[in-house]
Amino acid sequence: MSATPGRMPALYLSHGAPPLADDALWTRQLADWSAGLPRPAAILMISAHWEEAPLALGATTTVPLVYDFWGFPEHYYRVQYASPGAPALADRVRKMLRGAGTPVQDLPDRGLDHGAYVPLVEMYPDADIPVLQLSMPTLDPQRLLQLGRRLAPLRDEGVLIVGSGFFTHNLAALRHAGPQPPAWSAEFDAWGDEALQAQDVDALLDFAHAAPAAALAHPRTEHFAPLFVTLGAAEDELDSGRTVIDGFWGGLAKRSVQFG
């Protein structure tokens, strides 16, 4: 099935870290990507950096930032992104998920973490699109796929659904890496690319066993997990999927994909 006219795409992006802002190539890639998308009515972010159960909705009026990183130069803690809140979207998500039996809580003081605002600064620098962040209530791929399925109707209402993680993520192992991407990162990335092109959702769901070097590429799986929300939200048009950004950053795969 091809992409449906009028429907917003669903994205999975590798969000980098605060120094992404200093990478001229990656910032341009993100800006070019958003320039080619329809303008969203709102953005729903699911980030690797917010796990909360029951599922939680973040701030919907004033939306602060969460500087959830340590040891960086001071200027990274001064970044601002004053996006409008999305109370109407939050209300829609509450009704949609609770109606399907998913508990939802509100955490109105919880702002956008760096997995949300770092890419948004590059993609939508005017900060003029309402943004709502949603927690991951689990890391279980099947349950996240189901969550994406339940959120999918939002795409027909102008909502851009964005799963934000990192296609490979093992900072500890990178301490021993050389100038080239380590084998575990390159092998996992190549496998993931093939599985996405083949629309092999079963293999992706079983990545911990099916993928080469999975335990090294994702010793903890929170950075791959947002992909499953995206896959669920785009399940009826996986054949439209394409990699928009690839390559490596500091040894980690920055593969980012679009459906629709």
Secondary structure, 3 states (H helix, E strand, C coil): CCCCCCCCCEEEEECCCHHHHHCHHHHHHHHHHHHCCCCCCEEEEEEEEEECCCEEECCCCECCECCCCCCCCHHHHCCCCCCECCHHHHHHHHHHHHHCCCCEEECCCCCECHHHHHHHHHHCCCCCCCEEEEEECCCCHHHHHHHHHHHHHHHHHCEEEEEEECCCCCHHHHCCCCCCCCHHHHHHHHHHHHHHHCCCHHHHHCHHHHCCCHHHHCCCHHHCCHHHHHHHHCHHHHHHCEEEECCEECCEECCEEEEC
